[in-house]
Amino acid sequence: SFKSQQSEKDFVKENFKFAELQLKNMLADAAKESQSFPRTTDKNGKLLGTSMYDWTPGFFPGSLWMTAEFNKDQSMQESAVEWTEKLEPLQFYTGNHDLGFMMYCSYGNAYRLTHKKAYKDILIQSAKSLCSRYNPAVGCIKSWNSFRSWHGNATYGFPVIIDNMMNLELLFFASKETGDTLYKHIAISHALHTMKNQIRDDHSSFHVVCYDTLTGKVLARETAQGYADNSTWSRGQSWGIYGFTMCYRETKDKRFLQTARGMADWYV
């Protein structure tokens, strides 16, 4: 009904106004330490940040872009530009798999809203950097550089975590913008191998799958942030729901939609 649609719009509007207030307070605090990217607060409410090389620096500029867009706030957009452009060196970073989070949340929104060619070029270079972590024998992008089993009995050289599904969107973008299908091929390969090896028959998920780099064989299925190897880490399950839904949107491969739906049903 019109009334319920209106109340939904009011709900969204109210939350974006609140986000604007929070983000402006964060901007004031963040300005005191301009090279640190806001992430959380300590128990006293003091802002805590990270370097650009952690996995979350793109979230703050991404939040600025989306709030500026919804509220039509020019000053917030100027802040979004400033905080996005601080991340420019990351386009050449190959140290982890989180370039999708770091660059697509920031530069992805920047390009979507401004169509500035320089932003597109940085995103494409970021996609190239992310692809450097792909191993054709495994069929996946390496997540962490190594993973020490929480059982303490092994260290693995090619761990893939469910979170990595979130970083594939950058690769689909790069293929669309350049016409080079390699990026898309890597994203699809990663998603298919994750679907096969990381999602259980009941559509719950393992957090970490470790591969042999020469044979592509699965060596271990463990957790680093969940309760146990055979449990499901709730945030990881949500990464999968989003990631496989996005892969379906980009490929129209029904296997991805079926996986996303199964994961969502299990989650509910």
GIURGI-V381206 format. One record per residue. N is the residue number from 1. RES is the residue in one letter. PSI is psi in whole degrees, -180 to 180 (* if undefined). Layout:
BEGIN
((N	RES	PSI) (N	RES	PSI))
END
This chain:
BEGIN
((1	S	161) (2	F	-39) (3	K	-44) (4	S	-36) (5	Q	-41) (6	Q	-41) (7	S	-33) (8	E	-44) (9	K	-43) (10	D	-39) (11	F	-46) (12	V	-46) (13	K	-45) (14	E	-41) (15	N	-36) (16	F	-34) (17	K	-41) (18	F	-42) (19	A	-41) (20	E	-44) (21	L	-48) (22	Q	-45) (23	L	-36) (24	K	-36) (25	N	-40) (26	M	-40) (27	L	-41) (28	A	-43) (29	D	-42) (30	A	-29) (31	A	-25) (32	K	-21) (33	E	75) (34	S	-16) (35	Q	1) (36	S	137) (37	F	121) (38	P	138) (39	R	-47) (40	T	-168) (41	T	158) (42	D	-176) (43	K	-17) (44	N	2) (45	G	7) (46	K	136) (47	L	133) (48	L	136) (49	G	-178) (50	T	168) (51	S	168) (52	M	-15) (53	Y	2) (54	D	-176) (55	W	-8) (56	T	3) (57	P	-22) (58	G	-16) (59	F	-37) (60	F	-54) (61	P	-34) (62	G	-42) (63	S	-38) (64	L	-45) (65	W	-48) (66	M	-36) (67	T	-40) (68	A	-40) (69	E	-49) (70	F	-42) (71	N	-1) (72	K	51) (73	D	105) (74	Q	-39) (75	S	-35) (76	M	-34) (77	Q	-38) (78	E	-39) (79	S	-38) (80	A	-43) (81	V	-49) (82	E	-48) (83	W	-29) (84	T	-47) (85	E	-18) (86	K	-21) (87	L	3) (88	E	-41) (89	P	-22) (90	L	-15) (91	Q	-23) (92	F	7) (93	Y	131) (94	T	15) (95	G	-16) (96	N	180) (97	H	-1) (98	D	17) (99	L	-28) (100	G	-50) (101	F	-47) (102	M	-41) (103	M	-32) (104	Y	-33) (105	C	-37) (106	S	-73) (107	Y	-28) (108	G	-47) (109	N	-37) (110	A	-46) (111	Y	-40) (112	R	-37) (113	L	-19) (114	T	-21) (115	H	29) (116	K	123) (117	K	-37) (118	A	-36) (119	Y	-41) (120	K	-43) (121	D	-39) (122	I	-40) (123	L	-41) (124	I	-41) (125	Q	-38) (126	S	-41) (127	A	-40) (128	K	-44) (129	S	-42) (130	L	-39) (131	C	-21) (132	S	-16) (133	R	6) (134	Y	136) (135	N	115) (136	P	-32) (137	A	-36) (138	V	-37) (139	G	13) (140	C	165) (141	I	132) (142	K	132) (143	S	-85) (144	W	161) (145	N	-29) (146	S	165) (147	F	119) (148	R	120) (149	S	140) (150	W	-12) (151	H	-13) (152	G	10) (153	N	2) (154	A	152) (155	T	129) (156	Y	144) (157	G	-10) (158	F	72) (159	P	142) (160	V	124) (161	I	152) (162	I	-28) (163	D	-30) (164	N	-20) (165	M	-28) (166	M	-20) (167	N	-2) (168	L	-22) (169	E	-37) (170	L	-37) (171	L	-41) (172	F	-41) (173	F	-47) (174	A	-38) (175	S	-42) (176	K	-41) (177	E	-31) (178	T	-21) (179	G	-1) (180	D	116) (181	T	-6) (182	L	-44) (183	Y	-46) (184	K	-40) (185	H	-45) (186	I	-43) (187	A	-45) (188	I	-43) (189	S	-46) (190	H	-45) (191	A	-42) (192	L	-42) (193	H	-36) (194	T	-42) (195	M	-42) (196	K	-42) (197	N	-16) (198	Q	-17) (199	I	125) (200	R	169) (201	D	-30) (202	D	7) (203	H	12) (204	S	176) (205	S	149) (206	F	150) (207	H	-53) (208	V	129) (209	V	129) (210	C	132) (211	Y	154) (212	D	127) (213	T	-18) (214	L	-39) (215	T	-19) (216	G	4) (217	K	144) (218	V	125) (219	L	-31) (220	A	151) (221	R	112) (222	E	-172) (223	T	153) (224	A	-22) (225	Q	-4) (226	G	-171) (227	Y	-44) (228	A	166) (229	D	-38) (230	N	10) (231	S	-175) (232	T	127) (233	W	120) (234	S	-43) (235	R	-37) (236	G	-39) (237	Q	-39) (238	S	-34) (239	W	-42) (240	G	-43) (241	I	-47) (242	Y	-48) (243	G	-45) (244	F	-33) (245	T	-45) (246	M	-41) (247	C	-37) (248	Y	-44) (249	R	-40) (250	E	-25) (251	T	-22) (252	K	20) (253	D	114) (254	K	-20) (255	R	-35) (256	F	-40) (257	L	-42) (258	Q	-42) (259	T	-45) (260	A	-44) (261	R	-43) (262	G	-42) (263	M	-39) (264	A	-41) (265	D	-45) (266	W	-42) (267	Y	-44) (268	V	*))
END
